[in-house]
Amino acid sequence: MEGTVFTPSLEGMQHIKSDQGEMLTKPFLDVCKLILPVIDKFGAAMALVKSDVGGNISRLEKIYQSDPHKYNYLYNIVKEEVECKTAKGSSSCTNGLLWLTRAMDFLVELFRNLLAHPDWTMTEACTDSYGKTLKKYHGWLASSSFTVAMKLAPDRKKFMEVISGSGDITADMEKFCSTFPQYLEENHKFLARCGLDDMKA
């Protein structure tokens, strides 16, 4: 492949916002989708994350496709659900966006760990990032299955080779970790303003 596994998402990030600085639905979901191949390379360890991320992307895509003009801006979807008082439902798009953002927080933290701790195993890097991000929102059951899954994390060296492709993986990973979090942070702030940032699993 040309570049690293991050190259497509780094390019996609340039289009996440409109000229007015509004978060656009399709480009944001596209970037999240472009992270799926990275999750794929983790194999069984990330099966839970992958199905969760994939499910939340499809849920939001479905509503977007029902009226691309109306849902061009990501937060319009949430505003509508808030007005209809359906935002807090477990199958709401708002809930989908919240969990998608949290899963992305986890991945960013994981990539940061891989950059900052070259001596850590993949399991250590995963467990630490899980503790900093998703764990506080998970109940006992989700937390236990996650902990078990982390033990299946692939060998770090092999993983890095697979995602490097023909590019500079360290540079791309650093770029991803410094660029993408600002969009995630904006999602959290918006959801928090609506009183929707504290839903648990």
C-alpha atoms as a printed R data frame, in Angstrom:
    type eleno elety resid chain resno       x       y      z
1   ATOM     1    CA   MET     A     1   0.000   0.000  0.000
2   ATOM     2    CA   GLU     A     2   1.069   3.596 -0.557
3   ATOM     3    CA   GLY     A     3   2.125   5.234  2.685
4   ATOM     4    CA   THR     A     4   1.083   3.793  6.033
5   ATOM     5    CA   VAL     A     5  -2.258   2.487  7.230
6   ATOM     6    CA   PHE     A     6  -2.868   6.028  8.589
7   ATOM     7    CA   THR     A     7  -2.310   7.843  5.287
8   ATOM     8    CA   PRO     A     8  -5.982   7.752  4.098
9   ATOM     9    CA   SER     A     9  -7.356   8.981  7.440
10  ATOM    10    CA   LEU     A    10  -4.797  11.810  7.620
11  ATOM    11    CA   GLU     A    11  -5.933  12.960  4.183
12  ATOM    12    CA   GLY     A    12  -9.594  12.599  5.164
13  ATOM    13    CA   MET     A    13  -9.155  14.811  8.224
14  ATOM    14    CA   GLN     A    14  -8.582  17.835  6.024
15  ATOM    15    CA   HIS     A    15 -12.261  17.679  5.040
16  ATOM    16    CA   ILE     A    16 -13.956  17.047  8.407
17  ATOM    17    CA   LYS     A    17 -15.045  20.663  8.811
18  ATOM    18    CA   SER     A    18 -16.971  23.015  6.587
19  ATOM    19    CA   ASP     A    19 -15.505  26.412  5.654
20  ATOM    20    CA   GLN     A    20 -17.522  27.794  8.562
21  ATOM    21    CA   GLY     A    21 -15.866  25.367 10.965
22  ATOM    22    CA   GLU     A    22 -18.888  23.068 11.362
23  ATOM    23    CA   MET     A    23 -18.326  19.341 11.847
24  ATOM    24    CA   LEU     A    24 -19.512  17.510  8.734
25  ATOM    25    CA   THR     A    25 -21.203  14.133  9.140
26  ATOM    26    CA   LYS     A    26 -19.894  12.163  6.185
27  ATOM    27    CA   PRO     A    27 -16.210  13.242  6.336
28  ATOM    28    CA   PHE     A    28 -16.088  12.554 10.093
29  ATOM    29    CA   LEU     A    29 -17.598   9.077  9.664
30  ATOM    30    CA   ASP     A    30 -15.305   8.418  6.689
31  ATOM    31    CA   VAL     A    31 -12.217   9.127  8.809
32  ATOM    32    CA   CYS     A    32 -13.506   6.788 11.539
33  ATOM    33    CA   LYS     A    33 -14.104   4.156  8.848
34  ATOM    34    CA   LEU     A    34 -10.547   4.569  7.594
35  ATOM    35    CA   ILE     A    35  -9.308   3.596 11.063
36  ATOM    36    CA   LEU     A    36 -11.038   0.204 10.799
37  ATOM    37    CA   PRO     A    37  -8.155  -1.363  8.815
38  ATOM    38    CA   VAL     A    38  -5.835  -0.415 11.693
39  ATOM    39    CA   ILE     A    39  -8.178  -2.134 14.176
40  ATOM    40    CA   ASP     A    40  -8.287  -5.138 11.838
41  ATOM    41    CA   LYS     A    41  -4.569  -5.660 12.251
42  ATOM    42    CA   PHE     A    42  -5.083  -6.317 15.966
43  ATOM    43    CA   GLY     A    43  -7.009  -9.468 15.153
44  ATOM    44    CA   ALA     A    44  -9.106 -11.045 17.918
45  ATOM    45    CA   ALA     A    45  -7.982  -8.550 20.578
46  ATOM    46    CA   MET     A    46  -9.973  -5.780 18.944
47  ATOM    47    CA   ALA     A    47 -12.967  -7.736 17.651
48  ATOM    48    CA   LEU     A    48 -15.194  -6.059 20.281
49  ATOM    49    CA   VAL     A    49 -13.971  -2.582 19.433
50  ATOM    50    CA   LYS     A    50 -14.288  -3.205 15.723
51  ATOM    51    CA   SER     A    51 -17.893  -4.415 15.875
52  ATOM    52    CA   ASP     A    52 -18.775  -1.557 18.213
53  ATOM    53    CA   VAL     A    53 -17.154   1.090 16.010
54  ATOM    54    CA   GLY     A    54 -18.585  -0.450 12.831
55  ATOM    55    CA   GLY     A    55 -22.085  -0.634 14.325
56  ATOM    56    CA   ASN     A    56 -22.037   2.985 15.472
57  ATOM    57    CA   ILE     A    57 -20.733   4.220 12.128
58  ATOM    58    CA   SER     A    58 -23.524   2.372 10.252
59  ATOM    59    CA   ARG     A    59 -26.160   3.726 12.638
60  ATOM    60    CA   LEU     A    60 -25.045   7.307 11.970
61  ATOM    61    CA   GLU     A    61 -24.557   6.675  8.249
62  ATOM    62    CA   LYS     A    62 -28.063   5.340  7.931
63  ATOM    63    CA   ILE     A    63 -29.629   8.502  9.312
64  ATOM    64    CA   TYR     A    64 -27.287  10.662  7.221
65  ATOM    65    CA   GLN     A    65 -28.245   8.797  4.038
66  ATOM    66    CA   SER     A    66 -31.938   9.223  4.802
67  ATOM    67    CA   ASP     A    67 -31.500  12.984  4.216
68  ATOM    68    CA   PRO     A    68 -27.920  14.071  3.400
69  ATOM    69    CA   HIS     A    69 -28.889  17.730  3.189
70  ATOM    70    CA   LYS     A    70 -30.653  17.817  6.546
71  ATOM    71    CA   TYR     A    71 -27.934  15.816  8.305
72  ATOM    72    CA   ASN     A    72 -24.950  17.369  6.547
73  ATOM    73    CA   TYR     A    73 -23.769  18.722  9.900
74  ATOM    74    CA   LEU     A    74 -23.033  16.044 12.475
75  ATOM    75    CA   TYR     A    75 -24.583  17.837 15.440
76  ATOM    76    CA   ASN     A    76 -27.917  18.344 13.666
77  ATOM    77    CA   ILE     A    77 -28.536  14.637 14.230
78  ATOM    78    CA   VAL     A    78 -28.042  15.062 17.974
79  ATOM    79    CA   LYS     A    79 -30.054  18.299 18.180
80  ATOM    80    CA   GLU     A    80 -33.008  16.598 16.516
81  ATOM    81    CA   GLU     A    81 -32.885  13.659 18.944
82  ATOM    82    CA   VAL     A    82 -32.610  16.051 21.899
83  ATOM    83    CA   GLU     A    83 -35.752  17.858 20.683
84  ATOM    84    CA   CYS     A    84 -37.586  14.552 20.248
85  ATOM    85    CA   LYS     A    85 -36.304  13.401 23.669
86  ATOM    86    CA   THR     A    86 -34.840  10.217 22.146
87  ATOM    87    CA   ALA     A    87 -31.161  11.166 22.546
88  ATOM    88    CA   LYS     A    88 -30.656   9.083 25.682
89  ATOM    89    CA   GLY     A    89 -32.026   5.858 24.204
90  ATOM    90    CA   SER     A    90 -29.486   3.075 23.825
91  ATOM    91    CA   SER     A    91 -30.187   2.803 20.089
92  ATOM    92    CA   SER     A    92 -30.077   6.556 19.447
93  ATOM    93    CA   CYS     A    93 -27.602   8.110 17.025
94  ATOM    94    CA   THR     A    94 -26.475  10.354 19.877
95  ATOM    95    CA   ASN     A    95 -25.485   7.275 21.845
96  ATOM    96    CA   GLY     A    96 -23.793   5.948 18.697
97  ATOM    97    CA   LEU     A    97 -21.763   9.149 18.321
98  ATOM    98    CA   LEU     A    98 -20.803   9.141 21.995
99  ATOM    99    CA   TRP     A    99 -19.515   5.560 21.928
100 ATOM   100    CA   LEU     A   100 -17.826   6.053 18.565
101 ATOM   101    CA   THR     A   101 -15.977   9.065 19.991
102 ATOM   102    CA   ARG     A   102 -14.998   7.106 23.115
103 ATOM   103    CA   ALA     A   103 -13.694   4.180 21.057
104 ATOM   104    CA   MET     A   104 -11.617   6.628 19.009
105 ATOM   105    CA   ASP     A   105 -10.275   8.167 22.269
106 ATOM   106    CA   PHE     A   106  -9.145   4.689 23.255
107 ATOM   107    CA   LEU     A   107  -7.363   4.137 19.937
108 ATOM   108    CA   VAL     A   108  -5.628   7.527 20.048
109 ATOM   109    CA   GLU     A   109  -4.438   6.768 23.579
110 ATOM   110    CA   LEU     A   110  -3.211   3.371 22.414
111 ATOM   111    CA   PHE     A   111  -1.211   4.879 19.547
112 ATOM   112    CA   ARG     A   112   0.219   7.442 21.971
113 ATOM   113    CA   ASN     A   113   1.329   4.615 24.247
114 ATOM   114    CA   LEU     A   114   3.020   2.832 21.359
115 ATOM   115    CA   LEU     A   115   4.915   6.027 20.553
116 ATOM   116    CA   ALA     A   116   5.814   6.901 24.148
117 ATOM   117    CA   HIS     A   117   6.687   3.434 25.478
118 ATOM   118    CA   PRO     A   118   8.770   1.467 22.984
119 ATOM   119    CA   ASP     A   119   9.486  -1.137 25.668
120 ATOM   120    CA   TRP     A   120   5.816  -1.976 26.388
121 ATOM   121    CA   THR     A   121   4.147  -5.070 24.987
122 ATOM   122    CA   MET     A   122   0.994  -4.586 22.974
123 ATOM   123    CA   THR     A   123  -1.092  -5.948 25.866
124 ATOM   124    CA   GLU     A   124   0.432  -3.390 28.263
125 ATOM   125    CA   ALA     A   125  -0.226  -0.541 25.817
126 ATOM   126    CA   CYS     A   126  -3.845  -1.683 25.296
127 ATOM   127    CA   THR     A   127  -4.562  -2.196 28.979
128 ATOM   128    CA   ASP     A   128  -3.167   1.189 29.952
129 ATOM   129    CA   SER     A   129  -5.148   3.059 27.291
130 ATOM   130    CA   TYR     A   130  -8.310   1.146 28.199
131 ATOM   131    CA   GLY     A   131  -7.865   2.194 31.837
132 ATOM   132    CA   LYS     A   132  -7.531   5.844 30.803
133 ATOM   133    CA   THR     A   133 -10.496   5.933 28.430
134 ATOM   134    CA   LEU     A   134 -13.264   3.329 28.137
135 ATOM   135    CA   LYS     A   135 -12.998   1.570 31.477
136 ATOM   136    CA   LYS     A   136 -14.857   4.190 33.509
137 ATOM   137    CA   TYR     A   137 -17.913   3.857 31.264
138 ATOM   138    CA   HIS     A   138 -17.992   0.074 31.206
139 ATOM   139    CA   GLY     A   139 -19.824  -2.123 33.647
140 ATOM   140    CA   TRP     A   140 -18.216  -5.203 35.125
141 ATOM   141    CA   LEU     A   141 -19.178  -7.487 32.236
142 ATOM   142    CA   ALA     A   142 -17.889  -5.270 29.429
143 ATOM   143    CA   SER     A   143 -14.768  -4.567 31.435
144 ATOM   144    CA   SER     A   144 -14.009  -8.257 32.006
145 ATOM   145    CA   SER     A   145 -14.490  -9.222 28.378
146 ATOM   146    CA   PHE     A   146 -12.259  -6.339 27.359
147 ATOM   147    CA   THR     A   147  -9.518  -7.399 29.762
148 ATOM   148    CA   VAL     A   148  -9.627 -10.949 28.395
149 ATOM   149    CA   ALA     A   149  -9.514  -9.670 24.793
150 ATOM   150    CA   MET     A   150  -6.461  -7.511 25.504
151 ATOM   151    CA   LYS     A   151  -4.493 -10.640 26.330
152 ATOM   152    CA   LEU     A   152  -4.912 -11.675 22.679
153 ATOM   153    CA   ALA     A   153  -3.097  -8.570 21.431
154 ATOM   154    CA   PRO     A   154  -0.634  -9.329 18.639
155 ATOM   155    CA   ASP     A   155   3.127  -9.162 18.870
156 ATOM   156    CA   ARG     A   156   4.113  -5.507 18.848
157 ATOM   157    CA   LYS     A   157   6.942  -5.750 16.343
158 ATOM   158    CA   LYS     A   158   4.820  -7.670 13.841
159 ATOM   159    CA   PHE     A   159   1.932  -5.252 14.274
160 ATOM   160    CA   MET     A   160   4.138  -2.217 13.615
161 ATOM   161    CA   GLU     A   161   5.550  -3.848 10.494
162 ATOM   162    CA   VAL     A   162   2.093  -4.628  9.157
163 ATOM   163    CA   ILE     A   163   0.749  -1.087  9.623
164 ATOM   164    CA   SER     A   164   3.885   0.658  8.349
165 ATOM   165    CA   GLY     A   165   3.324  -0.064  4.668
166 ATOM   166    CA   SER     A   166   5.776   1.998  2.660
167 ATOM   167    CA   GLY     A   167   5.588   5.139  4.798
168 ATOM   168    CA   ASP     A   168   6.998   6.554  8.009
169 ATOM   169    CA   ILE     A   169   4.739   4.995 10.623
170 ATOM   170    CA   THR     A   170   6.080   7.018 13.567
171 ATOM   171    CA   ALA     A   171   5.520  10.340 11.800
172 ATOM   172    CA   ASP     A   172   2.034   9.354 10.639
173 ATOM   173    CA   MET     A   173   1.029   8.027 14.038
174 ATOM   174    CA   GLU     A   174   2.244  11.227 15.700
175 ATOM   175    CA   LYS     A   175   0.333  13.309 13.188
176 ATOM   176    CA   PHE     A   176  -2.805  11.271 13.748
177 ATOM   177    CA   CYS     A   177  -2.499  11.604 17.546
178 ATOM   178    CA   SER     A   178  -2.024  15.359 17.331
179 ATOM   179    CA   THR     A   179  -4.757  16.053 14.751
180 ATOM   180    CA   PHE     A   180  -7.695  13.725 15.357
181 ATOM   181    CA   PRO     A   181  -8.200  14.356 19.114
182 ATOM   182    CA   GLN     A   182  -9.310  17.946 18.500
183 ATOM   183    CA   TYR     A   183 -12.389  16.633 16.658
184 ATOM   184    CA   LEU     A   184 -13.092  14.074 19.366
185 ATOM   185    CA   GLU     A   185 -12.765  16.782 21.999
186 ATOM   186    CA   GLU     A   186 -15.273  18.916 20.115
187 ATOM   187    CA   ASN     A   187 -17.747  16.010 20.092
188 ATOM   188    CA   HIS     A   188 -17.337  15.566 23.852
189 ATOM   189    CA   LYS     A   189 -17.822  19.273 24.501
190 ATOM   190    CA   PHE     A   190 -20.930  19.419 22.352
191 ATOM   191    CA   LEU     A   191 -22.430  16.293 23.973
192 ATOM   192    CA   ALA     A   192 -21.540  17.625 27.428
193 ATOM   193    CA   ARG     A   193 -23.353  20.897 26.684
194 ATOM   194    CA   CYS     A   194 -26.414  18.805 25.860
195 ATOM   195    CA   GLY     A   195 -25.925  16.854 29.100
196 ATOM   196    CA   LEU     A   196 -25.222  13.666 27.164
197 ATOM   197    CA   ASP     A   197 -21.572  12.915 27.824
198 ATOM   198    CA   ASP     A   198 -21.970  10.640 30.824
199 ATOM   199    CA   MET     A   199 -23.976   7.685 29.472
200 ATOM   200    CA   LYS     A   200 -22.580   4.341 30.565
201 ATOM   201    CA   ALA     A   201 -22.680   0.909 28.998
